[in-house]
Amino acid sequence: MVARAARQRDELSTRRLRRDAAVHNRAMAPLAPPPDSSALGRFLTLADTAEVLNISASQAYALVRSGELPAIKIGGGEQGVGGHWRIERDVLEGYIAGKYEETRRRNLWNQAEFADIPELFADRDR
């Protein structure tokens, strides 16, 4: 009875990432569902999300806990103890698109901010 309880505690709801695989060297997983999308379902686990984003599961958990990546918690008690986080596939795609847009805007801002610098020092050459 004790051995079974200990084994159940050690098992995770999501598969563990291999510790020997370097996180930054893993191939990116395809985000688009295969033709039979009913096999994968609408929601992703934290491990699946981490794999898509090519980050660790703890980093994916931190994104969810901070609210940066919207997710829902399935199961657990009324106090929110236990349960499993799930990220909707469409929400993750929107998050990724938002990050691309954020980067694009930051780059445009940086280009505009430094565009006039050569003009400031043009008088020194004369």
MARLO-106522 format. One record per residue: x, y, z of N, C-alpha, C in turn; residue in three letters. Coordinates in steps of 0.02 Angstrom, whole numbers, plus 50000, padded with zeros to 5 digits. Layout:
# residues N
[pt [X; Y; Z]; [X; Y; Z]; [X; Y; Z]; "ALA"];
...
***
This chain:
# residues 126
[pt [50041; 49941; 50000]; [50000; 50000; 50000]; [50044; 50063; 50000]; "MET"];
[pt [50096; 50064; 50041]; [50140; 50122; 50044]; [50180; 50129; 49980]; "VAL"];
[pt [50203; 50072; 49953]; [50242; 50074; 49891]; [50199; 50100; 49833]; "ALA"];
[pt [50136; 50081; 49831]; [50092; 50104; 49778]; [50079; 50179; 49784]; "ARG"];
[pt [50070; 50204; 49844]; [50059; 50276; 49855]; [50121; 50315; 49836]; "ALA"];
[pt [50179; 50290; 49852]; [50241; 50324; 49834]; [50250; 50324; 49759]; "ALA"];
[pt [50233; 50270; 49726]; [50239; 50267; 49653]; [50191; 50316; 49621]; "ARG"];
[pt [50131; 50323; 49646]; [50083; 50370; 49618]; [50106; 50442; 49626]; "GLN"];
[pt [50139; 50458; 49681]; [50165; 50526; 49692]; [50221; 50541; 49643]; "ARG"];
[pt [50262; 50491; 49626]; [50318; 50502; 49581]; [50296; 50510; 49509]; "ASP"];
[pt [50238; 50483; 49492]; [50215; 50488; 49423]; [50186; 50557; 49411]; "GLU"];
[pt [50203; 50587; 49355]; [50178; 50653; 49337]; [50122; 50646; 49288]; "LEU"];
[pt [50079; 50697; 49285]; [50025; 50696; 49236]; [50052; 50709; 49167]; "SER"];
[pt [50110; 50740; 49162]; [50142; 50753; 49098]; [50208; 50715; 49096]; "THR"];
[pt [50228; 50698; 49037]; [50290; 50660; 49032]; [50350; 50705; 49049]; "ARG"];
[pt [50400; 50675; 49076]; [50460; 50713; 49095]; [50503; 50724; 49034]; "ARG"];
[pt [50536; 50781; 49033]; [50584; 50794; 48981]; [50649; 50757; 48998]; "LEU"];
[pt [50682; 50732; 48948]; [50745; 50698; 48961]; [50795; 50747; 48988]; "ARG"];
[pt [50827; 50730; 49043]; [50876; 50775; 49073]; [50940; 50779; 49032]; "ARG"];
[pt [50956; 50727; 48994]; [51018; 50727; 48956]; [51013; 50767; 48891]; "ASP"];
[pt [50953; 50785; 48870]; [50945; 50824; 48808]; [50952; 50897; 48825]; "ALA"];
[pt [50996; 50931; 48790]; [51003; 51003; 48800]; [50941; 51037; 48774]; "ALA"];
[pt [50911; 51080; 48815]; [50848; 51111; 48798]; [50855; 51152; 48734]; "VAL"];
[pt [50910; 51187; 48727]; [50918; 51231; 48669]; [50936; 51193; 48605]; "HIS"];
[pt [50951; 51129; 48609]; [50969; 51091; 48550]; [50913; 51046; 48524]; "ASN"];
[pt [50856; 51047; 48557]; [50802; 51005; 48534]; [50769; 51034; 48472]; "ARG"];
[pt [50747; 50991; 48427]; [50712; 51014; 48368]; [50644; 51043; 48388]; "ALA"];
[pt [50623; 51094; 48352]; [50558; 51124; 48367]; [50503; 51076; 48345]; "MET"];
[pt [50452; 51071; 48386]; [50395; 51028; 48371]; [50346; 51067; 48328]; "ALA"];
[pt [50312; 51033; 48282]; [50262; 51069; 48242]; [50203; 51089; 48285]; "PRO"];
[pt [50179; 51150; 48276]; [50123; 51174; 48316]; [50057; 51156; 48284]; "LEU"];
[pt [50055; 51154; 48218]; [49993; 51138; 48184]; [49973; 51066; 48197]; "ALA"];
[pt [49910; 51055; 48213]; [49888; 50986; 48226]; [49890; 50945; 48162]; "PRO"];
[pt [49901; 50880; 48169]; [49900; 50836; 48110]; [49829; 50833; 48083]; "PRO"];
[pt [49820; 50803; 48023]; [49753; 50799; 47994]; [49701; 50771; 48042]; "PRO"];
[pt [49719; 50722; 48083]; [49673; 50695; 48132]; [49682; 50732; 48198]; "ASP"];
[pt [49655; 50793; 48202]; [49666; 50835; 48261]; [49630; 50809; 48322]; "SER"];
[pt [49582; 50764; 48314]; [49547; 50737; 48372]; [49594; 50695; 48415]; "SER"];
[pt [49649; 50671; 48385]; [49696; 50630; 48423]; [49734; 50672; 48474]; "ALA"];
[pt [49752; 50734; 48456]; [49790; 50777; 48501]; [49744; 50816; 48548]; "LEU"];
[pt [49689; 50837; 48524]; [49643; 50874; 48566]; [49654; 50949; 48563]; "GLY"];
[pt [49614; 50984; 48600]; [49613; 51056; 48600]; [49664; 51086; 48647]; "ARG"];
[pt [49682; 51051; 48700]; [49725; 51078; 48752]; [49793; 51044; 48753]; "PHE"];
[pt [49843; 51081; 48773]; [49911; 51056; 48780]; [49930; 51054; 48854]; "LEU"];
[pt [49971; 51006; 48872]; [49999; 51004; 48940]; [50057; 51053; 48944]; "THR"];
[pt [50082; 51064; 49005]; [50140; 51107; 49013]; [50201; 51079; 48976]; "LEU"];
[pt [50208; 51014; 48977]; [50265; 50983; 48943]; [50260; 50993; 48867]; "ALA"];
[pt [50199; 50985; 48840]; [50190; 50996; 48769]; [50203; 51069; 48751]; "ASP"];
[pt [50179; 51115; 48792]; [50189; 51186; 48781]; [50263; 51202; 48784]; "THR"];
[pt [50298; 51174; 48833]; [50370; 51185; 48839]; [50406; 51160; 48776]; "ALA"];
[pt [50385; 51104; 48751]; [50417; 51075; 48691]; [50406; 51120; 48630]; "GLU"];
[pt [50345; 51146; 48622]; [50330; 51190; 48566]; [50372; 51254; 48570]; "VAL"];
[pt [50377; 51283; 48631]; [50415; 51345; 48640]; [50490; 51333; 48646]; "LEU"];
[pt [50510; 51270; 48650]; [50580; 51251; 48658]; [50610; 51281; 48722]; "ASN"];
[pt [50573; 51274; 48776]; [50594; 51296; 48843]; [50584; 51239; 48891]; "ILE"];
[pt [50605; 51248; 48953]; [50596; 51194; 49002]; [50524; 51196; 49028]; "SER"];
[pt [50503; 51141; 49058]; [50436; 51136; 49086]; [50428; 51186; 49143]; "ALA"];
[pt [50481; 51198; 49182]; [50475; 51247; 49237]; [50468; 51318; 49210]; "SER"];
[pt [50499; 51333; 49153]; [50490; 51399; 49123]; [50419; 51407; 49097]; "GLN"];
[pt [50391; 51355; 49068]; [50321; 51357; 49045]; [50275; 51367; 49105]; "ALA"];
[pt [50289; 51333; 49160]; [50249; 51341; 49221]; [50253; 51413; 49246]; "TYR"];
[pt [50312; 51443; 49244]; [50321; 51512; 49266]; [50281; 51560; 49222]; "ALA"];
[pt [50279; 51548; 49157]; [50239; 51590; 49113]; [50165; 51586; 49131]; "LEU"];
[pt [50142; 51526; 49147]; [50072; 51517; 49165]; [50057; 51549; 49233]; "VAL"];
[pt [50100; 51537; 49282]; [50088; 51564; 49349]; [50090; 51640; 49351]; "ARG"];
[pt [50132; 51670; 49308]; [50136; 51743; 49306]; [50077; 51774; 49270]; "SER"];
[pt [50041; 51734; 49231]; [49984; 51759; 49193]; [50003; 51781; 49123]; "GLY"];
[pt [50067; 51778; 49106]; [50089; 51798; 49039]; [50060; 51751; 48986]; "GLU"];
[pt [50055; 51688; 49002]; [50026; 51638; 48957]; [49961; 51613; 48989]; "LEU"];
[pt [49904; 51633; 48961]; [49840; 51612; 48991]; [49832; 51536; 48989]; "PRO"];
[pt [49807; 51508; 49044]; [49796; 51436; 49049]; [49739; 51424; 49097]; "ALA"];
[pt [49715; 51363; 49097]; [49663; 51343; 49144]; [49689; 51286; 49186]; "ILE"];
[pt [49661; 51280; 49245]; [49681; 51226; 49290]; [49623; 51176; 49295]; "LYS"];
[pt [49637; 51114; 49278]; [49587; 51062; 49277]; [49597; 51018; 49339]; "ILE"];
[pt [49543; 51003; 49373]; [49547; 50959; 49431]; [49570; 50996; 49492]; "GLY"];
[pt [49586; 50959; 49544]; [49607; 50989; 49607]; [49546; 51006; 49649]; "GLY"];
[pt [49560; 51025; 49710]; [49506; 51041; 49756]; [49482; 51112; 49749]; "GLY"];
[pt [49437; 51131; 49794]; [49409; 51199; 49792]; [49462; 51251; 49809]; "GLU"];
[pt [49512; 51234; 49847]; [49564; 51281; 49866]; [49617; 51288; 49811]; "GLN"];
[pt [49609; 51253; 49756]; [49657; 51257; 49701]; [49718; 51213; 49711]; "GLY"];
[pt [49715; 51169; 49761]; [49771; 51124; 49774]; [49767; 51067; 49724]; "VAL"];
[pt [49823; 51051; 49694]; [49824; 50997; 49645]; [49798; 51022; 49578]; "GLY"];
[pt [49779; 50977; 49536]; [49754; 50996; 49471]; [49810; 50997; 49419]; "GLY"];
[pt [49790; 51007; 49358]; [49837; 51006; 49302]; [49824; 51066; 49258]; "HIS"];
[pt [49876; 51101; 49240]; [49871; 51159; 49196]; [49864; 51136; 49124]; "TRP"];
[pt [49820; 51170; 49087]; [49810; 51157; 49016]; [49810; 51223; 48979]; "ARG"];
[pt [49843; 51223; 48920]; [49846; 51283; 48879]; [49811; 51266; 48813]; "ILE"];
[pt [49764; 51308; 48795]; [49728; 51296; 48733]; [49774; 51309; 48674]; "GLU"];
[pt [49771; 51267; 48625]; [49815; 51271; 48566]; [49810; 51340; 48533]; "ARG"];
[pt [49748; 51366; 48524]; [49739; 51431; 48493]; [49769; 51487; 48535]; "ASP"];
[pt [49765; 51481; 48601]; [49795; 51531; 48646]; [49871; 51531; 48639]; "VAL"];
[pt [49900; 51472; 48635]; [49973; 51468; 48626]; [49994; 51498; 48560]; "LEU"];
[pt [49957; 51484; 48507]; [49973; 51514; 48442]; [49967; 51590; 48445]; "GLU"];
[pt [49917; 51616; 48480]; [49910; 51688; 48489]; [49966; 51717; 48529]; "GLY"];
[pt [49988; 51681; 48580]; [50045; 51703; 48621]; [50108; 51709; 48579]; "TYR"];
[pt [50120; 51659; 48538]; [50179; 51660; 48494]; [50175; 51718; 48445]; "ILE"];
[pt [50117; 51727; 48414]; [50108; 51783; 48367]; [50118; 51850; 48402]; "ALA"];
[pt [50094; 51855; 48464]; [50103; 51917; 48503]; [50176; 51931; 48517]; "GLY"];
[pt [50214; 51879; 48532]; [50286; 51887; 48544]; [50322; 51910; 48481]; "LYS"];
[pt [50303; 51883; 48423]; [50332; 51907; 48360]; [50316; 51981; 48349]; "TYR"];
[pt [50254; 52000; 48362]; [50234; 52070; 48354]; [50271; 52115; 48403]; "GLU"];
[pt [50279; 52093; 48464]; [50316; 52131; 48514]; [50389; 52142; 48492]; "GLU"];
[pt [50420; 52090; 48465]; [50489; 52096; 48442]; [50493; 52143; 48382]; "THR"];
[pt [50445; 52137; 48336]; [50444; 52181; 48277]; [50439; 52254; 48298]; "ARG"];
[pt [50393; 52269; 48344]; [50384; 52338; 48367]; [50446; 52364; 48404]; "ARG"];
[pt [50477; 52321; 48444]; [50537; 52341; 48480]; [50593; 52358; 48431]; "ARG"];
[pt [50600; 52318; 48379]; [50651; 52331; 48328]; [50638; 52396; 48291]; "ASN"];
[pt [50574; 52408; 48274]; [50557; 52471; 48240]; [50572; 52531; 48286]; "LEU"];
[pt [50556; 52524; 48350]; [50570; 52577; 48398]; [50645; 52591; 48402]; "TRP"];
[pt [50684; 52538; 48406]; [50757; 52546; 48411]; [50785; 52578; 48347]; "ASN"];
[pt [50759; 52560; 48290]; [50781; 52590; 48227]; [50764; 52664; 48225]; "GLN"];
[pt [50704; 52682; 48247]; [50683; 52752; 48247]; [50722; 52792; 48298]; "ALA"];
[pt [50736; 52762; 48356]; [50771; 52798; 48409]; [50842; 52815; 48389]; "GLU"];
[pt [50875; 52772; 48351]; [50945; 52784; 48333]; [50952; 52810; 48261]; "PHE"];
[pt [50898; 52823; 48227]; [50902; 52845; 48158]; [50934; 52914; 48151]; "ALA"];
[pt [50925; 52957; 48200]; [50950; 53026; 48195]; [51020; 53035; 48225]; "ASP"];
[pt [51050; 52985; 48252]; [51115; 52993; 48284]; [51169; 53017; 48236]; "ILE"];
[pt [51176; 52991; 48175]; [51228; 53018; 48130]; [51219; 53092; 48117]; "PRO"];
[pt [51157; 53116; 48115]; [51144; 53187; 48103]; [51168; 53230; 48161]; "GLU"];
[pt [51167; 53204; 48221]; [51189; 53242; 48279]; [51264; 53256; 48276]; "LEU"];
[pt [51302; 53210; 48248]; [51374; 53217; 48247]; [51400; 53239; 48179]; "PHE"];
[pt [51356; 53256; 48132]; [51377; 53275; 48065]; [51416; 53341; 48067]; "ALA"];
[pt [51400; 53385; 48113]; [51435; 53450; 48118]; [51507; 53443; 48139]; "ASP"];
[pt [51525; 53392; 48174]; [51594; 53382; 48198]; [51643; 53369; 48141]; "ARG"];
[pt [51619; 53339; 48088]; [51663; 53323; 48031]; [51680; 53384; 47990]; "ASP"];
[pt [51644; 53438; 47998]; [51655; 53498; 47957]; [51705; 53543; 47986]; "ARG"];
***
